[in-house]
């Protein structure tokens, strides 16, 4: 995300998120990495290099969206000790960071936020020492995998160090672990769809487990449950979170193909070259003729597909009606989210924040 877009994001989000909490979250993350850097030096310069790479990539972009909606839910549902929640909220960002690192390895991506990701950084460093390309990729991805693992441990470490009550920490650990369980299942299904037979509805199942559960359900329920949300409200909040999360993933799928690389910081070639069976692809294939499918398959799932061939694929995604159907489905899930929010029986200000949140995260360019 470019500095300009970061500014725009915070201007828009300022009516929803607390700037005090946002600053505290950022400080918590910085302190975590700075402490880890000091400890890593005791082990050696190689380990310090990994932590430096992680810290620099963490600072290069990211909206800290998940920790901020954790704090938003805590506030909306009556939490009274926000300072105890900050490390627990920050843990959501480390979980997210871990999954991004692992996802880049799976997707064979070497750029994140418009700069080299962990594997990309190690590719530059290791190429002076490794002449075999297969070894270069293997060891660079290995370093990235270890970095992603560290962030998972860090997420639980932040929860443990918080000043929340022991029962609340236990609840936060359990919710984080469940989020990881769900997203790993969704990620595996998503990966396998590139080469195993698919069934109608698989793409929405992946959107639910790969994105909605850890990006929305986990942080919102963490904040709400630690603020003692009422039992009858919890179901509606989960419905809201799942609906907005599925819609968010469908928007992400569109951006992965039709987004602006300068804004998203990621290539728009990757999803097509990897053969990602997203909802967009599923609906597009339903509307293609036999001839169009032959043309489509010449570039789809081909790592050597040219930009010209991929441009032709994009035109087929539009002509088949797949792009339009995806946009309609996004709108339907957004409406479901708003309906669930209305059932929470919140005060007008709190409900309006959830309405704004649904609108902002789905009307995005990155």
TIGULUM-780020 format. One line per 4 residues: number of its first residue (from 0); for each residue x, y, z of N, C-alpha, C. Coordinates in steps of 0.05 Angstrom, whole numbers, plus 5000, padded with zeros to 4 digits. Atoms other than C-alpha are relative to their C-alpha. Example, Ala and Ser with C-alpha at 12.3 -4.5 7.8 and 13.67 -1.06 7.14 Angstrom:
2
0) 5018 4976 5000 5246 4910 5156 5018 5024 5000  4984 4976 4999 5273 4979 5143 4985 5022 5014 $
This chain:
366
0) 5017 4976 5000 5000 5000 5000 5018 5025 5000  4984 4976 5002 5029 5067 4980 4995 5019 5023  5004 4982 4978 5039 5122 5032 4975 5017 4997  5024 4984 5005 4984 5163 4999 4975 4984 5008 $
4) 5024 5016 4993 4934 5106 5005 4998 4994 5029  5001 5004 4971 4954 5093 5077 4987 5025 5013  5012 4976 4989 4936 5166 5091 4970 5001 4995  5028 5000 5007 4870 5160 5054 4985 4980 5018 $
8) 5012 5021 4984 4855 5095 5092 4993 5010 5028  5004 4991 4973 4864 5127 5160 4981 5024 5002  5019 4978 5001 4825 5189 5141 4971 4988 5000  5027 5013 5002 4766 5144 5122 4994 4984 5026 $
12) 5005 5017 4977 4774 5097 5182 4999 5016 5026  4999 4984 4975 4782 5154 5233 4974 5002 5014  5027 4998 4988 4707 5156 5244 4992 4973 5013  5006 5027 4990 4708 5081 5262 5019 4991 5022 $
16) 4979 5010 4982 4774 5065 5296 5010 5022 5018  4988 4981 4981 4804 5098 5357 5029 5004 4993  4972 4994 5007 4869 5133 5339 5018 4993 5024  4984 5007 4977 4893 5121 5410 5006 4971 5000 $
20) 4996 5029 5001 4883 5046 5404 5019 4993 4976  4984 5006 5023 4913 5046 5334 5030 5006 5005  4973 4993 4993 4976 5082 5359 5012 4980 5020  4990 5019 4979 4981 5035 5419 5006 4973 4987 $
24) 4995 5025 5014 4976 4974 5373 5026 5001 4985  4975 4997 5015 5032 5001 5329 5024 4999 5018  4978 5000 4981 5075 5013 5389 5005 4973 5011  4997 5028 4990 5062 4943 5415 5015 4983 4981 $
28) 4987 5015 5021 5083 4913 5349 5030 5008 4998  4972 4990 5002 5146 4956 5346 5016 4989 5024  4985 5009 4977 5166 4937 5417 5005 4970 4999  4996 5029 5003 5156 4863 5402 5023 4994 4982 $
32) 4979 5005 5019 5202 4865 5342 5027 5010 5010  4975 4989 4990 5255 4909 5375 5011 4982 5022  4991 5019 4979 5258 4861 5435 5011 4975 4987  4992 5025 5014 5263 4801 5388 5027 5004 4986 $
36) 4975 4994 5013 5319 4835 5349 5024 4998 5019  4979 5001 4979 5360 4843 5413 5006 4971 5007  4996 5028 4993 5349 4770 5431 5013 4984 4977  4990 5015 5023 5365 4746 5360 5030 5003 4997 $
40) 4971 4995 5002 5435 4778 5363 5016 4981 5017  4986 5019 4983 5453 4730 5419 5004 4973 4986  4998 5026 5015 5442 4671 5371 5019 5003 4977  4982 4996 5022 5478 4701 5312 4990 5019 4979 $
44) 5007 4980 5020 5479 4749 5253 4979 4989 4980  5019 5011 5019 5440 4701 5208 4971 5002 5011  5027 4999 4987 5382 4699 5258 4991 5030 5001  5007 4971 4999 5385 4775 5266 4991 5009 4972 $
48) 5008 4993 5027 5380 4780 5190 4971 4993 4995  5028 5008 5004 5315 4741 5190 4981 5019 5015  5017 4982 4985 5285 4784 5245 5000 5028 4988  4999 4973 5013 5308 4848 5210 4983 5000 4975 $
52) 5017 5002 5024 5275 4824 5146 4971 5000 5007  5027 5001 4991 5211 4809 5183 4990 5028 5009  5008 4974 4990 5210 4876 5218 4998 5021 4978  5001 4981 5022 5225 4915 5155 4976 4996 4983 $
56) 5024 5005 5016 5170 4880 5117 4975 5008 5015  5023 4992 4984 5121 4891 5174 4996 5030 4998  5003 4970 5001 5136 4966 5171 4995 5010 4972  5002 4990 5028 5132 4969 5095 4971 5005 4991 $
60) 5028 4996 5008 5056 4967 5093 4981 4985 5018  5020 5014 4983 4992 4937 5120 4984 5021 5015  5019 4980 4988 4931 4972 5149 4994 4994 5030  5005 5008 4973 4931 4936 5217 4970 4997 5004 $
64) 5030 5001 5000 4858 4923 5201 4990 4981 5021  5010 5020 4981 4849 4860 5243 5003 5008 5029  4999 4990 4973 4876 4888 5308 4981 5023 5006  5018 4977 4995 4835 4951 5299 4971 4991 5002 $
68) 5027 5009 4997 4770 4913 5288 4996 4984 5026  5001 5013 4973 4787 4873 5351 4993 5021 5021  5005 4978 4981 4789 4938 5390 4973 5013 4996  5026 4989 5006 4727 4963 5354 4978 4984 5014 $
72) 5020 5018 4988 4687 4902 5377 5001 5002 5030  4997 4997 4970 4715 4909 5448 4985 5025 5009  5013 4974 4993 4691 4981 5450 4970 4998 4997  5028 5001 5006 4623 4968 5418 4985 4984 5021 $
76) 5015 5018 4982 4605 4912 5466 5008 5005 5030  4998 4991 4972 4625 4950 5529 5026 4993 5015  4975 5006 4986 4698 4932 5544 5010 5024 5015  4993 4977 4983 4726 4974 5600 5031 5001 5006 $
80) 4971 5000 4996 4801 4956 5600 5015 4998 4974  4987 5002 5027 4827 4973 5530 5030 4996 5001  4971 5003 4999 4899 4976 5553 5008 4970 5003  4994 5029 4998 4896 4901 5570 4995 4986 4974 $
84) 5007 5013 5025 4868 4886 5501 5021 5005 4978  4981 4992 5021 4924 4920 5461 5018 4976 4990  4984 5022 5009 4972 4860 5460 4984 4978 4986  5018 5020 5011 4914 4813 5445 4992 5008 4972 $
88) 5007 4990 5026 4893 4857 5387 5024 4999 4981  4976 5001 5016 4965 4862 5362 5006 4972 4991  4995 5028 5007 4968 4786 5362 4986 4993 4974  5015 5005 5025 4916 4787 5305 5017 5008 4976 $
92) 4982 4991 5022 4967 4825 5262 5022 4980 4996  4979 5020 5003 5022 4774 5276 4990 4975 4987  5013 5023 5013 4975 4717 5257 4997 5006 4970  5004 4992 5028 4958 4754 5193 5027 5001 4985 $
96) 4974 4998 5012 5031 4769 5178 5012 4972 4994  4991 5028 5004 5049 4695 5187 4986 4988 4976  5015 5012 5022 4994 4674 5139 5007 5012 4973  4991 4987 5025 5016 4725 5087 5026 4989 4990 $
100) 4974 5011 5007 5087 4699 5089 4996 4972 4988  5005 5027 5010 5063 4627 5081 4985 5000 4974  5016 4998 5024 5013 4647 5028 5018 5007 4976  4982 4992 5021 5068 4680 4987 5017 4976 4991 $
104) 4985 5024 5008 5108 4616 4989 4983 4981 4983  5019 5017 5015 5048 4576 4965 4995 5011 4972  5006 4986 5026 5034 4627 4910 5024 5005 4983  4975 4995 5014 5107 4631 4890 5003 5030 4994 $
108) 4997 4971 5003 5104 4707 4900 5025 5009 5015  4976 4990 4987 5166 4747 4918 4998 5030 5005  5005 4972 4994 5135 4815 4927 4976 5003 5018  5022 4994 4982 5091 4843 4982 5001 5029 5007 $
112) 5001 4971 4996 5069 4915 4992 5018 5015 4981  4984 4987 5020 5107 4932 4929 5030 4998 5004  4972 5004 4994 5174 4910 4959 5005 4970 5002  4994 5028 4997 5210 4843 4962 4989 4989 5027 $
116) 5009 5013 4975 5177 4796 5013 5023 4985 5012  4978 5013 4986 5217 4751 5059 5015 4982 4981  4987 5017 5019 5231 4699 5005 5015 5017 4979  4987 4983 5020 5247 4755 4956 5026 5012 5011 $
120) 4976 4989 4987 5297 4786 5005 5022 4979 5001  4980 5022 4998 5331 4719 5016 5010 4991 4973  4991 5006 5027 5333 4706 4941 5023 5018 4992  4978 4981 5007 5375 4769 4933 5025 4995 5016 $
124) 4976 5005 4983 5420 4751 4991 5013 4973 4993  4988 5026 5004 5429 4677 4976 5012 4996 4972  4990 5005 5027 5442 4685 4902 5030 5004 4997  4970 4997 5000 5514 4705 4919 5013 4974 5009 $
128) 4989 5024 4988 5522 4637 4951 4990 4974 4987  5012 5023 5012 5478 4590 4910 4998 5004 4970  5001 4997 5029 5487 4580 4835 4978 4984 4988  5022 5017 5010 5433 4526 4828 4974 5014 5006 $
132) 5025 4986 4996 5365 4559 4818 4981 4986 5018  5018 5016 4983 5327 4502 4850 5007 5003 5030  4990 4997 4973 5370 4508 4912 4994 5028 5010  5005 4972 4993 5362 4584 4912 4971 5003 5009 $
136) 5029 4998 4993 5286 4579 4912 4994 4984 5025  5005 5016 4977 5286 4523 4963 5009 5013 5026  4990 4989 4976 5329 4557 5014 4988 5028 5007  5014 4975 4996 5296 4625 5004 4973 4996 5012 $
140) 5026 5007 4989 5228 4595 5015 5001 4988 5028  4996 5011 4973 5255 4557 5075 5003 5022 5021  4996 4978 4982 5277 4621 5108 4974 5015 5005  5026 4987 4997 5209 4652 5094 4981 4984 5017 $
144) 5018 5017 4984 5173 4592 5123 5007 5002 5029  4993 4998 4972 5213 4597 5187 4991 5027 5011  5010 4974 4991 5196 4671 5191 4971 5000 5006  5028 5002 4996 5123 4656 5183 4993 4984 5026 $
148) 5004 5015 4975 5128 4604 5239 5005 5017 5024  4994 4983 4977 5159 4655 5285 4977 5019 5006  5022 4981 4996 5100 4702 5275 4977 4986 5014  5021 5015 4986 5052 4647 5297 5006 4999 5030 $
152) 4992 5001 4972 5091 4638 5361 4997 5027 5013  5001 4973 4990 5094 4713 5369 4971 5009 5007  5028 4994 4995 5018 4719 5365 4991 4990 5028  5007 5011 4974 5009 4673 5425 5016 5012 5022 $
156) 4983 4986 4980 5067 4707 5461 4987 5026 5009  5013 4974 4993 5031 4774 5457 4975 4996 5017  5024 5006 4983 4967 4744 5485 5009 4994 5028  4991 5008 4974 5005 4713 5542 5011 5023 5017 $
160) 4988 4978 4985 5040 4778 5561 4979 5022 5007  5020 4979 4995 4975 4819 5563 4992 4999 5029  5009 4997 4973 4945 4843 5628 4971 4991 5004  5027 5011 4998 4878 4809 5614 4999 4978 5021 $
164) 5003 5022 4980 4850 4760 5665 5007 4973 4987  4992 5026 5011 4874 4688 5658 4978 4986 4983  5021 5013 5015 4806 4664 5634 4996 5014 4973  5001 4986 5025 4806 4718 5581 5023 4993 4981 $
168) 4977 5008 5016 4875 4700 5558 4995 4972 4987  5006 5027 5010 4853 4627 5552 4980 5002 4977  5020 4997 5022 4793 4649 5510 5013 5011 4975  4987 4988 5023 4837 4692 5465 5018 4980 4986 $
172) 4983 5021 5012 4887 4635 5455 4983 4980 4984  5018 5019 5014 4829 4588 5437 4989 5011 4974  5011 4987 5024 4799 4637 5388 5021 5003 4978  4978 4998 5020 4866 4649 5354 5006 4973 4988 $
176) 4994 5027 5009 4879 4575 5350 4978 4990 4981  5022 5008 5018 4810 4563 5319 5002 5015 4974  4997 4985 5025 4823 4618 5269 5022 4988 4983  4979 5013 5015 4888 4585 5249 4991 4974 4989 $
180) 5010 5025 5009 4854 4518 5244 4983 5003 4975  5019 4995 5022 4800 4545 5198 5015 5010 4975  4986 4988 5023 4847 4586 5153 5018 4980 4987  4982 5020 5012 4895 4528 5144 4983 4980 4983 $
184) 5018 5017 5016 4837 4484 5121 4992 5013 4974  5008 4985 5024 4814 4538 5073 5023 5003 4981  4976 4997 5017 4885 4549 5047 5006 4974 4986  4995 5026 5013 4894 4474 5034 4980 4995 4977 $
188) 5020 5003 5021 4828 4471 4996 5006 5018 4976  4994 4980 5021 4848 4533 4957 5023 4990 4983  4976 5010 5014 4916 4503 4939 4993 4977 4982  5006 5024 5015 4887 4437 4917 4981 5005 4977 $
192) 5018 4994 5022 4834 4469 4873 5015 5006 4974  4984 4994 5024 4891 4487 4825 5005 4975 4983  4995 5024 5015 4898 4414 4805 4982 4976 5006  5020 5021 4994 4843 4371 4837 4973 5009 4989 $
196) 5027 4993 5009 4771 4367 4811 4985 5017 5021  5015 4982 4982 4726 4421 4840 4970 4995 4998  5029 5003 4999 4653 4422 4859 4988 5028 5002  5013 4974 4997 4604 4481 4854 4998 5006 5030 $
200) 5001 4991 4972 4607 4520 4919 5027 4998 5014  4974 5002 4987 4680 4503 4934 5012 5028 5005  4987 4973 4998 4702 4575 4922 4988 5016 5023  5012 4986 4978 4652 4603 4972 5008 4987 5027 $
204) 4990 5014 4976 4673 4550 5023 5028 5010 5007  4972 4990 4996 4745 4572 5014 4999 5029 5010  5002 4972 4991 4725 4645 5022 4992 5001 5030  5008 5001 4972 4691 4627 5088 5023 4993 5018 $
208) 4979 5010 4982 4749 4588 5118 5027 5013 4996  4974 4988 5005 4809 4620 5085 5001 5029 5009  5000 4971 4995 4788 4692 5097 4981 5008 5023  5020 4989 4982 4724 4704 5135 5005 4993 5029 $
212) 4998 5009 4972 4738 4662 5196 5023 5013 5015  4977 4989 4985 4808 4688 5213 5002 5030 4998  4997 4971 5004 4803 4759 5185 4978 5016 5012  5022 4985 4989 4735 4777 5212 4988 4987 5025 $
216) 5012 5014 4977 4704 4724 5258 5019 5001 5024  4982 5002 4978 4766 4714 5300 5005 5027 5014  4996 4974 4985 4783 4788 5314 4975 5012 5011  5024 4988 4990 4711 4811 5321 4990 4985 5025 $
220) 5009 5015 4977 4692 4754 5368 5019 5002 5023  4981 4996 4978 4756 4762 5407 4995 5025 5016  5007 4975 4986 4741 4834 5422 4974 5000 5014  5027 5000 4989 4668 4822 5434 4997 4981 5024 $
224) 5002 5019 4978 4675 4760 5478 5015 5009 5025  4985 4990 4977 4728 4792 5521 4987 5025 5012  5016 4978 4989 4680 4851 5530 4974 4989 5011  5024 5014 4989 4627 4800 5552 4975 5006 4983 $
228) 5023 4997 5018 4580 4803 5491 4978 4981 5010  5022 5017 4992 4511 4775 5506 4997 4977 4981  5002 5025 5015 4497 4704 5483 4983 5004 4975  5018 4997 5023 4440 4725 5437 5012 5019 4979 $
232) 4987 4983 5020 4484 4777 5403 5022 4986 4985  4976 5013 5012 4542 4730 5389 4995 4987 4973  5007 5013 5025 4507 4691 5334 4997 5021 4978  5003 4979 5021 4488 4755 5297 5026 5013 4993 $
236) 4973 4989 5006 4559 4782 5303 5015 4981 4982  4987 5019 5017 4586 4718 5274 4989 5000 4972  5012 4998 5027 4536 4722 5217 5010 5024 4985  4990 4976 5012 4558 4793 5204 5028 4996 4990 $
240) 4972 5004 5006 4631 4774 5206 5005 4981 4976  4997 5019 5021 4623 4714 5160 4992 5012 4973  5010 4988 5025 4583 4753 5108 5019 5020 4989  4982 4979 5009 4630 4812 5105 5027 4987 4992 $
244) 4975 5013 5007 4690 4764 5104 4999 4986 4973  5003 5013 5026 4664 4724 5045 5001 5021 4978  5000 4978 5019 4650 4788 5008 5027 5012 4996  4973 4989 5001 4719 4814 5025 5018 4982 4982 $
248) 4984 5017 5016 4751 4752 4994 4993 5001 4971  5008 4997 5028 4710 4759 4931 5010 5026 4988  4988 4975 5010 4733 4831 4925 5030 4995 4995  4972 5006 5003 4804 4806 4935 5006 4984 4975 $
252) 4998 5015 5024 4794 4756 4879 4999 5018 4975  5002 4981 5022 4773 4812 4833 5025 5017 4997  4976 4983 5000 4832 4855 4853 5024 4984 4990  4978 5017 5008 4878 4795 4841 5002 4998 4970 $
256) 5000 5002 5029 4859 4798 4767 4997 5028 4988  5006 4974 5012 4832 4868 4754 5011 5024 5015  4990 4978 4984 4868 4909 4807 5023 5015 4986  4978 4984 5009 4920 4962 4796 5025 4992 5016 $
260) 4976 5010 4987 4989 4933 4811 5014 5022 5017  4987 4979 4986 5015 5001 4833 4986 5006 5027  5015 4996 4975 4960 5004 4886 5000 4976 5018  5001 5024 4983 4955 4932 4909 5027 4991 5009 $
264) 4973 5009 4993 5030 4921 4909 5005 4971 4992  4997 5028 5008 5018 4852 4879 4995 4998 4970  5004 5005 5028 5021 4825 4808 4972 4991 4994  5027 5010 5009 4955 4815 4771 5003 4976 4982 $
268) 4995 5024 5017 4987 4757 4734 4999 4974 5016  4997 5023 4984 4995 4710 4792 4977 4981 5002  5024 5017 4996 4924 4684 4803 4994 4984 4974  5006 5014 5025 4916 4667 4729 5022 4980 4994 $
272) 4978 5019 5006 4985 4636 4721 4999 4976 5019  5001 5022 4980 4974 4595 4785 4975 4982 4995  5025 5016 5005 4905 4572 4760 4982 5000 5024  5017 4999 4976 4868 4595 4822 4971 4998 4993 $
276) 5028 5005 5006 4798 4568 4821 4982 5017 5019  5015 4982 4984 4764 4629 4852 4970 4999 4992  5028 4997 5007 4690 4645 4852 4997 5014 4973  5000 4986 5026 4704 4692 4794 5005 4981 4977 $
280) 4994 5019 5021 4733 4635 4753 4977 4980 4998  5023 5019 5000 4677 4587 4774 4976 5011 4984  5023 4988 5014 4623 4635 4750 5006 5007 4971  4993 4994 5027 4661 4655 4688 4999 4975 4982 $
284) 5000 5024 5016 4669 4583 4665 4972 4991 4994  5028 5007 5005 4594 4573 4672 4989 5014 4975  5010 4984 5022 4583 4627 4620 5016 4999 4974  4983 5001 5024 4637 4609 4570 4990 4978 4980 $
288) 5005 5021 5021 4626 4572 4504 5024 4981 5000  4978 5019 5002 4669 4512 4487 5024 5013 4988  4977 4986 5013 4712 4555 4442 5014 5019 5019  4989 4981 4981 4721 4607 4496 5017 4985 5021 $
292) 4986 5016 4980 4742 4553 4546 5027 4990 4990  4975 5009 5012 4795 4527 4499 5020 5024 5000  4983 4976 5000 4823 4598 4491 5008 5007 5028  4994 4994 4972 4818 4609 4566 5021 4982 5011 $
296) 4982 5020 4989 4855 4545 4583 5028 5002 4989  4973 4997 5011 4914 4564 4539 5018 5017 5018  4984 4983 4983 4935 4617 4589 4996 4994 5030  5007 5005 4972 4900 4596 4654 5017 4977 5010 $
300) 4983 5020 4988 4946 4556 4700 5025 4994 4984  4975 5002 5015 5005 4568 4654 5020 5021 5011  4980 4982 4988 5067 4597 4689 5015 5017 4979  4986 4985 5022 5092 4621 4621 4981 5018 4984 $
304) 5019 4983 5014 5029 4658 4601 5010 5029 4998  4991 4973 5004 5046 4726 4571 4979 5020 5010  5019 4980 4991 5014 4791 4592 4977 5003 4979  5020 4998 5021 4978 4792 4525 4979 4978 5003 $
308) 5019 5023 4996 4948 4723 4537 4983 5004 5024  5015 4995 4975 4927 4743 4607 4980 5022 4996  5020 4979 5007 4894 4806 4580 4976 4987 4985  5021 5014 5014 4854 4760 4534 4982 4985 5020 $
312) 5015 5014 4979 4834 4718 4594 4982 5020 5015  5016 4980 4986 4810 4781 4630 4975 5008 4984  5022 4994 5017 4766 4798 4571 4979 4978 5000  5019 5022 4998 4735 4729 4574 4985 4999 5027 $
316) 5013 4999 4974 4721 4737 4648 4978 5021 5001  5021 4979 5002 4682 4800 4632 4977 4991 4981  5021 5007 5020 4646 4774 4569 4983 4977 5010  5015 5024 4991 4625 4709 4604 4979 5007 5022 $
320) 5018 4992 4978 4589 4748 4659 5011 4994 5027  4989 5007 4974 4635 4722 4713 5007 5023 5018  4994 4976 4985 4659 4790 4735 4975 5012 5011  5025 4988 4991 4588 4817 4739 4987 4983 5022 $
324) 5012 5018 4980 4562 4756 4777 5015 5001 5027  4985 4997 4975 4619 4763 4827 4993 5026 5014  5008 4974 4988 4602 4836 4838 4972 4999 5012  5027 5003 4989 4529 4818 4848 5000 4984 5026 $
328) 4999 5016 4976 4547 4765 4899 5013 5015 5023  4988 4983 4979 4591 4814 4937 4978 5018 5012  5022 4983 4990 4531 4861 4942 4980 4984 5017  5018 5016 4984 4487 4804 4967 5011 4994 5028 $
332) 4988 5005 4974 4536 4786 5022 5002 5025 5017  5000 4974 4985 4542 4859 5041 4973 5005 5013  5027 4996 4990 4467 4862 5049 4995 4981 5024  5003 5019 4978 4469 4799 5093 5014 5011 5025 $
336) 4985 4989 4977 4522 4832 5137 4984 5023 5013  5015 4977 4989 4480 4895 5145 4975 4990 5015  5024 5011 4987 4418 4853 5162 5008 4988 5027  4991 5012 4975 4458 4816 5216 5006 5022 5020 $
340) 4993 4978 4983 4484 4882 5244 4975 5012 5013  5025 4988 4989 4413 4908 5252 4987 4983 5022  5012 5017 4980 4395 4848 5295 5016 5000 5027  4983 4999 4976 4450 4863 5346 4988 5017 5022 $
344) 5012 4982 4980 4406 4915 5381 5020 5018 5013  4980 4981 4990 4463 4964 5388 4989 5028 4999  5007 4972 5002 4459 5039 5398 5006 5009 4971  4998 4990 5028 4456 5080 5334 5029 5004 4992 $
348) 4972 4994 5006 4529 5101 5337 5016 4974 4994  4986 5025 5003 4555 5030 5346 4992 4985 4975  5009 5013 5024 4511 5001 5292 5010 5014 4975  4990 4985 5023 4532 5056 5245 5029 4994 4994 $
352) 4972 5007 5004 4605 5038 5256 5002 4973 4985  4999 5026 5013 4591 4966 5234 4991 5003 4971  5009 4995 5027 4553 4992 5173 5022 5013 4984  4978 4987 5013 4611 5038 5155 5023 4980 4994 $
356) 4979 5020 5003 4660 4981 5165 4995 4983 4976  5007 5017 5023 4623 4937 5116 5003 5014 4974  4998 4984 5024 4621 4992 5065 5029 5005 4992  4972 4993 5006 4694 5012 5070 5016 4977 4991 $
360) 4982 5022 5007 4726 4944 5068 4993 4987 4974  5008 5012 5026 4686 4923 5007 5003 5019 4977  4996 4981 5021 4695 4987 4968 5029 5010 5001  4972 4994 4998 4770 4985 4964 5015 4994 4974 $
364) 4983 5004 5024 4826 4986 4912 5024 4984 5007  4975 5016 4992 4879 4948 4952 4993 4982 5023 $
